[in-house]
Amino acid sequence: MASLDEIRQTRLEKKKKLMEVGVNPYPARVDFDSSLGEVSENFEEGRKVRIVGRVMSLRSQGVLNFFDLLDGTGKIQCLIKKDPNHTDGQVKIVEDNFELFIETVDIGDFILVEGNLFVTKRGQQTVAVSAWEMLTKSLRPLPEKWHGIKDIEERYRKRYLDILMNPEIKALFFKKANFWKVVRKFFEEKGFVEVETPVLELTTGGAEARPFKTHHNDFDIDLYLRISVGELWQKRLIAAGFEKIFEIGKVFRNEGTSAEHLQEFTNLEFYWAFADYKKGMELAKEMYRKIAQDVFGTTKFKVGGYEFDLADEWVEIDYSQEIQKQTNIDIWLASDEEIKNKLNDLGVKYSGGENKERLIDTLWKYCRKNIAGPAFLINHPKLIAPLAKSKVDNQNVVEMFQPIIAGSEIGRGYSELNDPIDQKERFDKQQELLRKGDEEAMMSDDEFVEMLEYGMPPTCGFGFGERLFWLLAGVSGREGTLFPLMRPKVGGNN
């Protein structure tokens, strides 16, 4: 078997051959009249077509040479043969052009072909090639069709080949595009206006996560990549008089990688003036059901050992009661040491320097894995929700909700805190956690507090990310991302 270097050298010689006879192996202009999908859909024997695509197979049967052409819409078989005296109207190709095809075309090349449509004796739709042109001469061989790229790291690194050789991967990302299309249409039909807010921020807000830091050379200031889809900005817009708004955009969190977590991903957040968390729960439930039906054609799923139906009743689960039910820990009375001992008993890893907020959250993360859903987690402790409004009848918990599906939190929403004094106190507590080394604590934003002093109406906000798509599609975060971040490859690119 020839080495990659030998194959590449042979193809370089073919490129040189094309140039020697006056053929540009990388022309800029392409003149064609039909896509392969359109040709297949409106197939008519005898019709003359000019089509383009990548050569995916070559099969020689003496003077007959079949090859498959693939474009972004479909695939079709083509036939080229050396027979200038043939008179049945199917193939008339000059000898030099035929020989040049045989001598220079490889699997992986992009070419243009012109010819008439016909059906073979086996009933295969085929183009009888009368002329062809080289559009892009490939220098490296494609992976074998049946073996492809087996190493998962290599698949993600060379996603262009992964998609080319695996139609189901391409279909996954068409489905993902439809996922966001359905989401956008849902909110537009509900009267929400799409907005854009900054990605670079002086202080990060809207979530608790370690941010990425960068530097603005012109202003000579440090900035952060946002960790939420403009939560504090969108609330400013609510104060400005917008009633229903949403944004779909990238967020960045400088944290660990797992099947459910990436450092860069797409989220949506909406804000709805004069609505509370109860209305937000109903809207979120309606949206999730709509996504499931319109994107996946069902509300019933089996994912990672869980079975759930989004059309079922969504039960409400009390945060502290569920933890006590599963672990016998009362988070309101337990000491940090008692929680740590329970985590040790459960075999759950945690950082020794974690504060009570992080310890309780770690304990909950253990419990959620036992819930298939669909459910709404409610009555979160105030200390883990710095931007949520406290409940009137219990100031220790907040008006917050999280959809729980297949053991995961798939979204977060609440009645937004709009009391500026309360918000400033919450920010101050988060600053104290930051000073003590909690890198995920929320930064203070005095300008946001100032906006609240001018007044923001009662508002419900909610956000969820593409993790919902990953979950319903049954893929990991990296599999569900076109180009997941990879470590630099050591030892070259061959």
Phi and psi in degrees as a GROMACS rama.xvg file:
@    title "Ramachandran Plot"
@    xaxis  label "Phi"
@    yaxis  label "Psi"
@TYPE xy
-69.1489  146.077  ALA-2
-77.3288  166.792  SER-3
-60.6053  -40.4416  LEU-4
-62.7716  -39.3805  ASP-5
-67.673  -42.8795  GLU-6
-61.7599  -43.996  ILE-7
-63.4728  -41.7587  ARG-8
-63.238  -40.7987  GLN-9
-62.3771  -40.7323  THR-10
-71.2394  -33.2209  ARG-11
-61.8619  -37.4104  LEU-12
-67.1846  -35.7491  GLU-13
-67.1233  -37.3416  LYS-14
-62.6176  -43.9286  LYS-15
-61.5062  -39.6189  LYS-16
-59.7877  -44.7858  LYS-17
-59.6572  -44.3525  LEU-18
-67.0563  -34.5575  MET-19
-64.1463  -30.3377  GLU-20
-97.0821  12.9601  VAL-21
87.1035  15.9004  GLY-22
-100.042  126.003  VAL-23
-80.1829  116.078  ASN-24
-74.5612  -5.87068  PRO-25
-139.609  61.7945  TYR-26
-68.3942  154.192  PRO-27
-89.0657  -36.8309  ALA-28
-93.503  133.143  ARG-29
-129.766  126.584  VAL-30
-117.158  98.5153  ASP-31
-131.705  166.453  PHE-32
-122.36  -9.0854  ASP-33
-148.096  146.085  SER-34
-85.3904  160.769  SER-35
-68.4496  -33.8372  LEU-36
-63.0442  -42.2132  GLY-37
-66.9943  -39.1392  GLU-38
-61.8215  -46.0193  VAL-39
-65.6385  -40.4552  SER-40
-69.9183  -35.1678  GLU-41
-116.496  44.1596  ASN-42
-66.2586  130.831  PHE-43
-142.637  114.724  GLU-44
-56.8243  138.912  GLU-45
88.9529  -16.7069  GLY-46
-66.5306  135.553  ARG-47
-90.7957  133.665  LYS-48
-133.758  154.63  VAL-49
-122.773  112.388  ARG-50
-127.914  161.49  ILE-51
-132.141  159.009  VAL-52
169.098  -178.62  GLY-53
-98.203  135.951  ARG-54
-73.0552  119.914  VAL-55
-107.286  -14.1111  MET-56
-159.335  153.483  SER-57
-135.28  125.702  LEU-58
-132.764  111.491  ARG-59
-97.9801  131.494  SER-60
-128.498  66.8518  GLN-61
73.0854  -117.95  GLY-62
-80.0005  -10.78  VAL-63
-96.3029  131.234  LEU-64
-130.831  111.692  ASN-65
-97.9806  146.59  PHE-66
-150.739  152.584  PHE-67
-101.904  135.368  ASP-68
-112.433  134.468  LEU-69
-126.85  130.716  LEU-70
-124.81  -167.21  ASP-71
-73.3864  -5.38959  GLY-72
-115.471  -17.2297  THR-73
173.78  -169.247  GLY-74
-139.266  147.857  LYS-75
-148.048  150.453  ILE-76
-84.6043  143.628  GLN-77
-126.851  153.33  CYS-78
-129.974  126.929  LEU-79
-126.866  134.81  ILE-80
-147.067  154.717  LYS-81
-89.5205  98.5446  LYS-82
-162.406  72.7385  ASP-83
-63.9698  -16.6496  PRO-84
-96.7353  3.39687  ASN-85
-63.4296  137.741  HIS-86
-123.601  11.0794  THR-87
-86.6572  5.33095  ASP-88
84.1492  -2.56525  GLY-89
-86.885  -50.3722  GLN-90
-135.692  123.795  VAL-91
-139.164  97.5041  LYS-92
-129.323  135.102  ILE-93
-67.825  151.652  VAL-94
-61.3534  -42.4442  GLU-95
-62.191  -41.2524  ASP-96
-65.7029  -38.6751  ASN-97
-63.4207  -48.7991  PHE-98
-61.8288  -37.4018  GLU-99
-65.1916  -37.8604  LEU-100
-61.1937  -49.3282  PHE-101
-61.6056  -37.3011  ILE-102
-81.944  -22.7705  GLU-103
-123.79  -18.1883  THR-104
-89.6791  132.337  VAL-105
-125.446  161.987  ASP-106
-60.5307  130.865  ILE-107
108.057  -19.7118  GLY-108
-70.4219  149.104  ASP-109
-98.8164  128.486  PHE-110
-136.616  163.441  ILE-111
-109.981  137.019  LEU-112
-127.902  148.551  VAL-113
-123.455  138.478  GLU-114
175.493  -177.616  GLY-115
-103.532  148.241  ASN-116
-82.9564  140.744  LEU-117
-153.413  169.567  PHE-118
-114.483  128.734  VAL-119
-71.9489  171.237  THR-120
-61.5131  -23.6942  LYS-121
-88.8061  4.99686  ARG-122
82.2462  18.3643  GLY-123
-89.8265  125.533  GLN-124
-64.1443  130.034  GLN-125
-144.16  149.99  THR-126
-104.395  122.684  VAL-127
-85.4355  107.798  ALA-128
-77.1454  126.561  VAL-129
-108.504  -17.6914  SER-130
-158.133  154.295  ALA-131
-148.086  158.62  TRP-132
-140.121  142.192  GLU-133
-79.4974  131.283  MET-134
-108.65  -38.7841  LEU-135
-150.826  118.966  THR-136
-88.1163  116.721  LYS-137
-80.4261  144.088  SER-138
-108.594  -12.1986  LEU-139
-121.768  146.038  ARG-140
-76.9549  147.089  PRO-141
-73.4467  156.354  LEU-142
-60.0164  153.322  PRO-143
-62.0083  139.765  GLU-144
-55.6264  -44.7305  LYS-145
-88.3046  -14.4949  TRP-146
-108.566  -37.7003  HIS-147
57.0914  -150.835  GLY-148
-103.345  112.55  ILE-149
-86.0119  -34.9877  LYS-150
-69.515  121.138  ASP-151
-65.3012  -35.4286  ILE-152
-63.7304  -40.1442  GLU-153
-68.4019  -34.6568  GLU-154
-60.1848  -46.4224  ARG-155
-70.8303  -34.7144  TYR-156
-68.7506  -37.51  ARG-157
-114.526  58.9744  LYS-158
-59.8429  -30.7821  ARG-159
-60.5027  -34.9991  TYR-160
-79.0882  -37.4044  LEU-161
-57.8985  -46.6192  ASP-162
-68.2738  -42.033  ILE-163
-61.1557  -40.7126  LEU-164
-90.7083  -11.7288  MET-165
-128.157  94.2855  ASN-166
-57.2659  -28.6373  PRO-167
-67.9067  -28.0706  GLU-168
-69.9403  -43.7711  ILE-169
-60.9684  -41.7176  LYS-170
-62.5697  -35.0407  ALA-171
-59.5452  -41.4018  LEU-172
-81.2565  -23.3174  PHE-173
-64.9101  -39.5257  PHE-174
-66.8826  -38.0946  LYS-175
-65.2669  -40.1951  LYS-176
-60.8221  -40.114  ALA-177
-67.4062  -33.9362  ASN-178
-53.5821  -52.5005  PHE-179
-72.2115  -29.6895  TRP-180
-63.472  -43.2762  LYS-181
-64.2908  -42.3715  VAL-182
-61.1596  -48.2909  VAL-183
-61.2721  -44.486  ARG-184
-63.7549  -38.3367  LYS-185
-57.9637  -48.7936  PHE-186
-71.7694  -36.9134  PHE-187
-62.8242  -39.8256  GLU-188
-70.6758  -20.192  GLU-189
-88.7761  3.07743  LYS-190
87.9765  13.8506  GLY-191
-83.6324  146.626  PHE-192
-105.515  132.012  VAL-193
-79.7906  134.307  GLU-194
-127.127  169.596  VAL-195
-128.32  132.262  GLU-196
-125.967  164.683  THR-197
-61.6589  145.673  PRO-198
-92.866  -33.8063  VAL-199
-92.0834  128.97  LEU-200
-133.406  148.792  GLU-201
-71.9953  -37.9479  LEU-202
-134.605  141.567  THR-203
-86.386  143.425  THR-204
-148.77  166.175  GLY-205
96.0524  -9.07432  GLY-206
-160.355  169.845  ALA-207
-114.664  103.189  GLU-208
-162.1  155.603  ALA-209
-76.8861  125.364  ARG-210
-90.3537  165.866  PRO-211
-87.8084  138.661  PHE-212
-111.54  141.171  LYS-213
-140.955  -178.119  THR-214
-132.817  135.079  HIS-215
-94.5418  108.586  HIS-216
-66.9351  -41.3071  ASN-217
-65.5647  -45.151  ASP-218
-85.4195  -12.8544  PHE-219
54.8927  51.5798  ASP-220
-134.246  150.809  ILE-221
-82.1571  141.192  ASP-222
-131.94  168.275  LEU-223
-125.925  146.362  TYR-224
-77.2175  136.936  LEU-225
-62.9462  148.377  ARG-226
-108.701  -3.89843  ILE-227
-136.452  169.276  SER-228
-86.8396  66.0034  VAL-229
64.0349  39.0825  GLY-230
-55.476  -52.0953  GLU-231
-70.493  -24.9311  LEU-232
-74.3391  -43.2937  TRP-233
-64.6731  -34.197  GLN-234
-66.9681  -33.2357  LYS-235
-60.6433  -38.1156  ARG-236
-68.3241  -34.9645  LEU-237
-61.871  -42.7601  ILE-238
-64.3977  -28.4952  ALA-239
-77.9313  -8.5124  ALA-240
116.757  -3.43904  GLY-241
-70.0205  140.779  PHE-242
-101.418  -40.9792  GLU-243
-134.963  117.49  LYS-244
-138.899  157.156  ILE-245
-151.967  159.694  PHE-246
-143.284  138.814  GLU-247
-114.556  121.749  ILE-248
-166.766  174.615  GLY-249
-78.098  143.294  LYS-250
-128.568  160.295  VAL-251
-136.68  126.518  PHE-252
-134.398  121.623  ARG-253
-85.0242  68.3502  ASN-254
-129.425  -173.395  GLU-255
-71.0803  160.474  GLY-256
-102.8  135.958  THR-257
-150.095  -176.002  SER-258
-61.6726  -25.3887  ALA-259
-108.981  -4.42858  GLU-260
-132.091  130.47  HIS-261
-128.161  163.356  LEU-262
-79.4626  -22.3164  GLN-263
-132.788  126.212  GLU-264
-158.936  171.379  PHE-265
-101.777  133.633  THR-266
-126.937  162.812  ASN-267
-124.074  141.491  LEU-268
-134.811  138.336  GLU-269
-123.629  153.323  PHE-270
-134.092  134.009  TYR-271
-132.332  106.862  TRP-272
-68.2025  145.73  ALA-273
64.4155  25.0978  PHE-274
-124.508  152.598  ALA-275
-113.51  -175.383  ASP-276
-65.2529  -26.694  TYR-277
-65.5851  -43.6876  LYS-278
-65.7176  -35.8269  LYS-279
-63.4019  -39.1189  GLY-280
-61.1598  -43.2703  MET-281
-65.6504  -41.0318  GLU-282
-67.0231  -41.7858  LEU-283
-63.1913  -43.6946  ALA-284
-60.6907  -45.3304  LYS-285
-61.3558  -41.358  GLU-286
-64.9366  -45.7017  MET-287
-61.486  -41.0642  TYR-288
-64.9013  -39.6221  ARG-289
-63.9134  -44.8393  LYS-290
-59.2247  -48.6779  ILE-291
-58.3834  -46.6092  ALA-292
-71.0946  -44.5257  GLN-293
-78.6043  -30.0476  ASP-294
-94.4641  -40.5357  VAL-295
-109.791  -7.93485  PHE-296
74.5067  14.0349  GLY-297
-161.628  159.654  THR-298
-107.33  -2.75559  THR-299
-101.386  132.357  LYS-300
-139.537  150.216  PHE-301
-122.892  112.946  LYS-302
-136.058  121.305  VAL-303
52.3118  38.1846  GLY-304
89.1163  -3.72228  GLY-305
-102.843  147.325  TYR-306
-124.254  134.503  GLU-307
-155.577  158.112  PHE-308
-130.16  114.24  ASP-309
-67.206  -14.5033  LEU-310
-81.0319  -11.3065  ALA-311
-69.4212  171.122  ASP-312
-65.4768  137.042  GLU-313
-92.5734  106.779  TRP-314
-73.9375  154.796  VAL-315
-102.988  127.761  GLU-316
-114.271  125.008  ILE-317
-78.401  127.841  ASP-318
-54.4388  -58.6807  TYR-319
-71.5595  -35.8394  SER-320
-66.1512  -37.7083  GLN-321
-67.3357  -40.3521  GLU-322
-63.1184  -43.6692  ILE-323
-65.609  -38.2011  GLN-324
-62.1334  -41.2528  LYS-325
-87.726  -27.8895  GLN-326
-123.831  -8.67284  THR-327
64.9157  25.4542  ASN-328
-107.509  125.072  ILE-329
-92.6789  105.648  ASP-330
-65.213  -20.0255  ILE-331
-78.3499  -24.2155  TRP-332
-113.39  -23.6727  LEU-333
-69.3517  143.778  ALA-334
-82.2176  165.936  SER-335
-57.143  -40.4825  ASP-336
-65.3291  -39.7562  GLU-337
-64.7387  -38.9998  GLU-338
-67.2086  -42.0257  ILE-339
-60.9477  -42.3534  LYS-340
-62.5009  -39.1428  ASN-341
-66.8678  -41.6689  LYS-342
-62.1161  -39.5555  LEU-343
-63.5468  -43.4958  ASN-344
-61.3208  -35.909  ASP-345
-82.5681  -7.32065  LEU-346
74.1822  27.3142  GLY-347
-96.4174  127.624  VAL-348
-79.7153  146.262  LYS-349
-156.146  161.455  TYR-350
-81.3094  136.765  SER-351
-62.3081  -23.6223  GLY-352
-94.9849  12.0471  GLY-353
-68.4824  142.053  GLU-354
-83.5142  177.912  ASN-355
-62.3096  -37.3474  LYS-356
-57.7908  -46.7431  GLU-357
-69.9656  -36.9091  ARG-358
-64.1356  -44.1348  LEU-359
-64.5595  -41.6978  ILE-360
-63.843  -38.7351  ASP-361
-65.033  -39.4002  THR-362
-64.0313  -41.4574  LEU-363
-64.0669  -41.069  TRP-364
-59.3108  -32.4855  LYS-365
-66.0991  -44.6799  TYR-366
-66.8813  -37.6615  CYS-367
-63.1917  -25.2909  ARG-368
-64.8905  -14.0012  LYS-369
-97.9446  12.2176  ASN-370
-119.46  118.091  ILE-371
-80.54  -33.4679  ALA-372
77.3591  -171.926  GLY-373
-74.8221  142.284  PRO-374
-151.363  162.061  ALA-375
-114.127  123.114  PHE-376
-82.744  128.504  LEU-377
-133.42  175.108  ILE-378
59.7162  49.1203  ASN-379
-71.2663  147.311  HIS-380
-62.7754  144.047  PRO-381
-60.6732  -32.9582  LYS-382
-66.6631  -18.5529  LEU-383
-102.175  7.50018  ILE-384
-138.545  76.8267  ALA-385
-66.8821  -13.1344  PRO-386
-112.26  4.51789  LEU-387
-100.11  148.544  ALA-388
-77.6354  136.282  LYS-389
-70.0179  151.435  SER-390
-74.1376  144.448  LYS-391
-63.163  -40.5111  VAL-392
-87.5391  -4.88976  ASP-393
-157.826  99.5086  ASN-394
-69.5817  -9.19638  GLN-395
-83.6437  -13.7927  ASN-396
-121.551  164.37  VAL-397
-121.615  161.977  VAL-398
-83.2107  77.5675  GLU-399
-130.134  153.079  MET-400
-145.203  148.501  PHE-401
-136.974  124.162  GLN-402
-65.1843  130.121  PRO-403
-112.686  117.995  ILE-404
-136.378  128.924  ILE-405
51.2339  44.5969  ALA-406
74.5362  11.8675  GLY-407
-127.06  151.518  SER-408
-84.2605  116.439  GLU-409
-116.817  63.9877  ILE-410
128.474  166.302  GLY-411
-157.404  133.466  ARG-412
-149.529  161.831  GLY-413
-164.359  166.711  TYR-414
-72.2454  118.775  SER-415
-70.2896  135.736  GLU-416
-68.009  121.898  LEU-417
-124.109  12.6749  ASN-418
-88.4101  110.511  ASP-419
-63.3032  -33.9007  PRO-420
-67.8569  -46.9422  ILE-421
-60.5527  -43.2723  ASP-422
-62.9516  -41.3442  GLN-423
-63.0299  -40.249  LYS-424
-64.137  -40.3347  GLU-425
-64.1274  -44.4016  ARG-426
-60.3106  -41.0323  PHE-427
-61.0794  -39.7434  ASP-428
-65.6333  -38.5136  LYS-429
-65.777  -38.1419  GLN-430
-62.3648  -37.3365  GLN-431
-63.6555  -38.9933  GLU-432
-65.4823  -38.4191  LEU-433
-61.697  -44.7107  LEU-434
-62.9238  -29.1356  ARG-435
-86.7326  3.62732  LYS-436
104.507  4.70419  GLY-437
-80.5893  99.1868  ASP-438
-72.3096  -11.1564  GLU-439
-97.5197  -4.50353  GLU-440
-65.5001  156.816  ALA-441
-82.9905  139.129  MET-442
-77.2076  152.069  MET-443
-79.6709  146.394  SER-444
-134.352  94.9946  ASP-445
-66.5994  -32.6897  ASP-446
-68.0148  -31.76  GLU-447
-68.1081  -42.5132  PHE-448
-61.7154  -39.8631  VAL-449
-60.0987  -41.4184  GLU-450
-59.679  -41.4429  MET-451
-62.8841  -31.2386  LEU-452
-67.5783  -26.7757  GLU-453
-74.4174  -23.5095  TYR-454
112.268  125.212  GLY-455
-125.885  132.575  MET-456
-67.5476  163.496  PRO-457
-51.2524  132.718  PRO-458
-144.931  144.159  THR-459
-109.39  132.496  CYS-460
-121.206  149.713  GLY-461
-151.811  143.552  PHE-462
-140.316  147.298  GLY-463
-150.411  161.333  PHE-464
-121.659  -176.059  GLY-465
-68.2124  -4.54309  GLU-466
-57.3384  -30.8904  ARG-467
-61.796  -40.9953  LEU-468
-65.3897  -47.0847  PHE-469
-54.8714  -45.1908  TRP-470
-63.7497  -50.7807  LEU-471
-67.7962  -30.0675  LEU-472
-82.6883  -11.1054  ALA-473
72.2078  35.2502  GLY-474
-126.495  162.538  VAL-475
-78.4781  169.561  SER-476
-60.3399  -42.8644  GLY-477
-68.6748  -38.9029  ARG-478
-64.9673  -32.9188  GLU-479
-89.3664  11.6976  GLY-480
-118.701  131.74  THR-481
-57.447  -49.8592  LEU-482
-132.055  79.0885  PHE-483
-65.4226  147.804  PRO-484
-62.4828  133.525  LEU-485
-124.301  150.843  MET-486
-64.7658  148.325  ARG-487
-57.3287  140.255  PRO-488
-78.2203  133.104  LYS-489
-93.3758  133.678  VAL-490
93.451  22.5213  GLY-491
93.2345  -178.098  GLY-492
-114.196  7.73352  ASN-493
